[in-house]
Structures are given as structure tokens and as C-alpha cells.
Amino acid sequence: MAIRITQNMMNNTMVRNINNSMGRMSKSYQQLSTGKLVSRPSDDPVIASRGMYYRTSLVENEQFLRNAGQAQTWMDSYDTSMDEVGKVFHRVRELLNGSGNGTYSKEEEKSIAAEIDELKKHLGDLANQTVNGKYIYGGDNNNKPPFEIKNQGGKDEFIFTSNEGKVEMEMSQGVFFQVNISGKNIFDSPAGENIFKTLEDIVGDLNAGKSAADYLDRMDNHINNLLLERAALGARSNRLELMTDRLDTDSVSITSMMSKNEDADEAEVITNLKMQENVHRAALGAGARIIQPSLLDFLR
């Protein structure tokens, strides 16, 4: 059975094909101007879905990098603080060593006691050090000073009133990194000797005219304990550096995958566009021959 093809049907088909051709060229022009394969999810749902996943992953990774940066600030603060604490410990030991030689007069012993008392106060400042408004030695209760000064019998005593809770930051999905160090780890020896109590005893004995050389072993315990904590801090800092490097690598990798998924190949787009323009011109030429001369005259 023959099918009758009317002039109107040919005209409609030609217009539809030309419109489709213009749509393809418009898409190519858009890809060329934006540099992206899609401008809306409906252009390609698969590419759009992958793009959303990559963007979410990148935002998440950037947050992990910010966490790593904050953690590094804590590590640097502890390193600086421990360095200062170490200087105080060694200065006290130096003074004790000189006191044990028996070459100082009572007045000089009292001067040493006064200096050690000032060093004790400086340690108190270090023990209550803050970073971004948080007390670094305060455990997870870091909104208040971990060491409180209480006057006992006319003497200022530093009392540890905080806790040893962990402060952790997420470095990747389900991976947490402890950023804090308990004040007890630094200012108490493994034997439970509080450095502030040790210094107070030293000052008391020196002011009473007694030799303080017997405290050398106790100071050595504090110094050795501090060295162990600094070594642990170094190991933790190295781990943080490795985690940060991995996060940086992940950022580059995710960005690369997102680019491969969404970015248009400029050379390919230009080539396709030229082909589409040629096809479009050919369609227009064919259409001009299909449309009746009377209609062409009218269109002119």
C-alpha cells in the first residue's frame, strides 16, 4: 500500500531536522563557552550524578584538610610549650647542681629560691596555655584552666583540676587523630610527683638554709619524662604529616577525576561543531530544494 507524502509533511520533517541540528550546535557552543560537557542534570544524568559525588568528596576532603591544619597548630603549640618547659626544667637542675656544691651563701641560696619560685610561676603560665581559646593541657574539658592556683598556708599551689579526656579530629571517614596531651603527662612524673610540688619543696628548703641537691634525682625524673613525651609528640606529628600528604594527594586525584568526568575536550568540541555546521548547511541547502519555489519566493 502506497503512502502519500505531501509537501506539508516534507516541510515539517525538514524544519524538525533543522531544529535538531541547531540544538546540537547550540549544545556544542555551550560546551565550548563553559568548558563543561553538561550544564544541567538533564543533559546527561550519569555525568551529573558522578559530578555530584566528586564534588561532595572534594568538599569532605577539604574539611579533613582543615582539620589537619588545626591539628598541626596544636602539635606546633605543644612543641613550643614543651621546649619552654624543658628550658625551665634544665635551668632548675642547673641551679640545684650549683647549690649542691656548697659554694653559695645563705643570701645566694635565697636568690636561687626566688628564681626557682619565678620559674614555677612561668610553668604555671605554660600549663594554662591556650590555642584558639582552648586550654591545650585541659583534656576534653578545655574551656577552663586545667591548673588552678590555690593558696595553702601562704603558699601558691598549682592543682590539676581538669581531666585527661581525648580531643580528636576526623582526618578521613572513621579515622580520628588525637590532638591533645594531658597536663598530667607533662607536669607529673611517672612516679606521680607533681613538678609544682617539687619546686615548692625546693624553694622551702633553700629558704630554710637546707641543701636542695637531693632534688636532682627528682628533677631528672621530670626531665626524662618530658623527653619521652616529646618523642611521642614527634611520632604523632610524623603521622599527621603523612595523613596530610595523603589528603593533599586525594584532593588532586578527586579534582582530576571530576575534570575527566565533566570537562569538555576543546579540540573534540570544535571538531564536532565544524561537522555539525557542515551538516546544518547541507540540511538548509536540501531544504531549499525541497520547498516549493513559490514558498521560497514568499520567504524571501
C-alpha positions as CSV (number, residue, x, y, z in Angstrom):
1,M,0.0,0.0,0.0
2,A,1.5,3.3,-1.1
3,I,1.8,6.1,1.4
4,R,1.1,9.6,0.2
5,I,3.8,12.1,1.0
6,T,2.5,15.7,1.0
7,Q,4.5,18.8,0.7
8,N,3.5,19.8,4.2
9,M,4.9,16.6,5.6
10,M,8.3,17.2,3.9
11,N,8.3,20.8,5.2
12,N,7.6,19.7,8.7
13,T,10.3,17.0,8.6
14,M,12.8,19.5,7.2
15,V,12.0,22.0,9.9
16,R,12.3,19.4,12.6
17,N,15.7,18.2,11.3
18,I,17.0,21.7,11.1
19,N,15.8,22.4,14.6
20,N,17.6,19.3,15.8
21,S,20.7,20.3,14.0
22,M,20.6,23.8,15.6
23,G,20.0,22.2,19.0
24,R,23.2,20.1,18.6
25,M,25.2,23.1,17.5
26,S,23.8,25.1,20.5
27,K,25.0,22.3,22.8
28,S,28.4,22.4,21.3
29,Y,28.6,26.2,21.5
30,Q,27.7,25.9,25.2
31,Q,30.3,23.2,25.8
32,L,32.9,25.4,24.1
33,S,32.0,28.5,26.1
34,T,31.7,26.8,29.5
35,G,34.3,24.1,29.1
36,K,31.8,21.6,30.6
37,L,30.1,18.6,29.0
38,V,26.8,19.3,30.8
39,S,25.2,22.4,32.1
40,R,22.2,20.8,33.7
41,P,21.5,17.3,35.1
42,S,19.1,16.5,32.3
43,D,21.9,16.8,29.7
44,D,23.5,13.6,31.0
45,P,22.2,12.2,34.3
46,V,25.1,9.8,34.7
47,I,27.8,12.6,34.3
48,A,25.7,14.8,36.6
49,S,25.4,12.1,39.2
50,R,29.2,11.4,39.2
51,G,29.9,15.1,39.3
52,M,27.8,15.5,42.5
53,Y,29.7,12.6,44.1
54,Y,33.1,14.0,43.2
55,R,32.1,17.5,44.5
56,T,30.8,16.0,47.8
57,S,34.0,14.0,48.1
58,L,36.1,17.1,47.4
59,V,34.2,19.2,50.0
60,E,34.6,16.5,52.5
61,N,38.3,16.1,51.8
62,E,38.8,19.9,52.1
63,Q,37.2,19.7,55.6
64,F,39.6,16.9,56.6
65,L,42.5,19.1,55.4
66,R,41.2,22.0,57.5
67,N,41.1,19.6,60.5
68,A,44.7,18.5,59.7
69,G,45.7,22.2,59.7
70,Q,44.1,22.7,63.1
71,A,45.7,19.6,64.4
72,Q,49.1,20.8,63.2
73,T,48.5,24.1,65.1
74,W,48.0,22.0,68.2
75,M,51.2,20.0,67.5
76,D,53.2,23.1,67.0
77,S,51.9,24.6,70.2
78,Y,52.8,21.5,72.2
79,D,56.3,21.5,70.6
80,T,56.8,25.2,71.6
81,S,55.4,24.7,75.0
82,M,57.5,21.6,75.8
83,D,60.6,23.4,74.6
84,E,59.9,26.1,77.1
85,V,59.1,23.6,79.8
86,G,62.3,21.8,79.1
87,K,64.3,25.1,79.4
88,V,62.7,25.6,82.8
89,F,63.5,22.1,84.0
90,H,67.1,22.4,82.9
91,R,67.5,25.8,84.5
92,V,66.2,24.4,87.8
93,R,68.6,21.5,87.6
94,E,71.5,23.8,86.8
95,L,70.6,25.9,89.9
96,L,70.3,22.8,92.1
97,N,73.6,21.5,90.8
98,G,75.3,24.8,91.8
99,S,73.5,24.7,95.2
100,G,74.9,21.3,95.9
101,N,78.5,22.4,95.6
102,G,78.2,24.3,98.9
103,T,79.7,27.5,97.4
104,Y,76.7,29.7,97.8
105,S,76.0,31.9,100.8
106,K,72.6,31.9,102.5
107,E,71.7,35.1,100.7
108,E,72.6,33.5,97.4
109,E,70.6,30.4,98.3
110,K,67.6,32.7,98.9
111,S,68.2,34.3,95.5
112,I,68.2,30.9,93.9
113,A,64.9,30.1,95.7
114,A,63.4,33.3,94.4
115,E,64.4,32.5,90.8
116,I,63.0,29.0,91.1
117,D,59.8,30.4,92.5
118,E,59.5,32.7,89.4
119,L,60.2,29.7,87.2
120,K,57.4,27.8,88.9
121,K,55.0,30.7,88.1
122,H,56.2,30.6,84.5
123,L,55.5,26.9,84.4
124,G,52.0,27.7,85.7
125,D,51.5,30.0,82.7
126,L,52.7,27.3,80.3
127,A,50.4,24.7,82.0
128,N,47.4,27.0,81.3
129,Q,48.4,27.9,77.8
130,T,45.6,28.4,75.2
131,V,45.3,27.9,71.5
132,N,42.4,29.5,69.8
133,G,40.7,29.9,73.2
134,K,41.2,26.3,74.2
135,Y,43.5,25.2,77.1
136,I,45.8,22.7,75.5
137,Y,46.5,20.8,78.7
138,G,42.9,20.7,79.7
139,G,41.8,17.3,78.3
140,D,38.4,17.4,76.7
141,N,37.3,19.9,79.3
142,N,39.4,22.6,77.7
143,N,37.3,25.7,78.3
144,K,38.7,26.3,81.7
145,P,42.3,26.4,83.1
146,P,43.5,22.8,83.9
147,F,45.7,24.1,86.7
148,E,44.2,26.3,89.4
149,I,46.3,28.3,91.9
150,K,45.2,27.7,95.5
151,N,46.8,29.4,98.5
152,Q,47.7,26.8,101.0
153,G,49.3,28.1,104.2
154,G,50.6,31.2,102.5
155,K,52.0,29.3,99.5
156,D,50.6,29.2,96.0
157,E,50.0,25.6,94.9
158,F,49.0,24.5,91.4
159,I,46.3,21.9,91.5
160,F,45.3,19.9,88.4
161,T,41.5,20.2,88.2
162,S,40.8,19.1,84.6
163,N,40.6,15.7,83.1
164,E,42.6,13.5,80.8
165,G,39.9,13.2,78.1
166,K,40.9,13.0,74.4
167,V,40.4,15.7,71.9
168,E,40.1,14.1,68.5
169,M,39.7,15.4,64.9
170,E,38.4,13.3,62.0
171,M,41.1,13.0,59.3
172,S,39.1,10.7,56.9
173,Q,35.9,8.6,57.1
174,G,36.0,6.9,60.5
175,V,39.7,7.8,61.2
176,F,40.3,10.1,64.2
177,F,43.5,11.7,65.3
178,Q,44.2,12.8,68.9
179,V,45.4,16.3,69.0
180,N,45.8,16.9,72.8
181,I,48.2,15.9,75.5
182,S,47.1,15.7,79.1
183,G,48.7,18.2,81.5
184,K,49.5,15.3,83.9
185,N,51.7,13.7,81.3
186,I,53.9,16.8,81.3
187,F,53.8,18.2,84.8
188,D,53.6,14.9,86.7
189,S,56.4,12.3,86.6
190,P,55.5,8.5,86.2
191,A,56.0,8.2,90.0
192,G,53.2,10.7,90.5
193,E,55.4,13.6,91.5
194,N,53.9,16.9,90.6
195,I,56.6,19.4,89.3
196,F,54.9,22.3,91.1
197,K,55.1,20.4,94.4
198,T,58.7,19.6,93.7
199,L,59.6,23.2,93.0
200,E,57.7,24.3,96.1
201,D,59.7,21.9,98.3
202,I,62.9,23.1,96.7
203,V,62.1,26.7,97.4
204,G,61.1,25.9,101.0
205,D,64.4,24.0,101.7
206,L,66.5,26.7,100.2
207,N,64.8,29.5,102.2
208,A,65.3,27.3,105.3
209,G,69.1,27.1,104.6
210,K,69.0,23.5,103.6
211,S,70.7,21.9,100.6
212,A,68.5,21.2,97.7
213,A,70.9,18.9,95.9
214,D,68.8,15.9,97.0
215,Y,66.1,17.0,94.5
216,L,68.4,16.4,91.5
217,D,67.1,12.9,91.0
218,R,63.5,14.1,91.1
219,M,64.3,16.8,88.5
220,D,66.0,14.2,86.4
221,N,62.8,12.1,86.5
222,H,60.8,15.1,85.3
223,I,63.3,15.8,82.5
224,N,63.3,12.2,81.3
225,N,59.6,12.1,81.4
226,L,59.4,15.3,79.3
227,L,61.8,13.8,76.8
228,L,59.6,10.7,76.4
229,E,56.6,12.9,75.8
230,R,58.4,15.0,73.2
231,A,59.4,11.8,71.4
232,A,55.8,10.7,71.4
233,L,54.8,14.1,70.1
234,G,57.3,13.7,67.3
235,A,55.9,10.4,66.3
236,R,52.4,11.8,66.4
237,S,53.5,14.8,64.3
238,N,55.1,12.5,61.7
239,R,51.8,10.5,61.4
240,L,49.9,13.8,61.0
241,E,52.3,14.8,58.2
242,L,51.7,11.5,56.4
243,M,47.9,11.9,56.8
244,T,48.1,15.5,55.4
245,D,50.1,14.3,52.4
246,R,47.6,11.7,51.7
247,L,44.7,14.2,51.9
248,D,46.6,16.5,49.5
249,T,47.0,13.6,47.1
250,D,43.3,12.8,47.4
251,S,42.4,16.3,46.6
252,V,44.4,16.2,43.4
253,S,43.0,12.8,42.5
254,I,39.4,13.8,43.1
255,T,39.8,17.0,41.1
256,S,41.4,15.1,38.2
257,M,38.5,12.6,38.2
258,M,36.0,15.4,38.3
259,S,37.7,17.1,35.4
260,K,37.7,13.9,33.3
261,N,34.1,13.4,34.1
262,E,32.8,17.0,33.3
263,D,35.4,18.9,31.3
264,A,34.9,19.1,27.6
265,D,37.8,18.3,25.3
266,E,38.2,21.7,23.4
267,A,39.7,20.1,20.3
268,E,36.9,17.5,20.1
269,V,34.2,20.0,20.7
270,I,35.5,22.3,17.9
271,T,35.8,19.4,15.5
272,N,32.2,18.3,16.3
273,L,31.0,21.8,15.9
274,K,32.5,22.2,12.5
275,M,31.0,18.9,11.4
276,Q,27.6,20.0,12.8
277,E,27.8,23.3,10.9
278,N,28.6,21.5,7.7
279,V,25.6,19.2,8.2
280,H,23.4,22.1,9.1
281,R,24.4,24.0,5.9
282,A,23.8,20.8,3.9
283,A,20.3,20.5,5.5
284,L,19.5,24.1,4.7
285,G,20.6,23.5,1.1
286,A,18.5,20.4,0.8
287,G,15.6,22.1,2.4
288,A,15.7,25.0,-0.1
289,R,15.4,22.4,-3.0
290,I,12.5,20.6,-1.3
291,I,10.4,23.6,-0.5
292,Q,8.3,24.7,-3.5
293,P,9.6,27.8,-5.4
294,S,6.5,29.7,-4.6
295,L,7.1,29.3,-0.9
296,L,10.8,30.2,-1.2
297,D,9.8,33.4,-3.1
298,F,7.4,34.2,-0.3
299,L,10.1,33.6,2.4
300,R,12.4,35.9,0.6
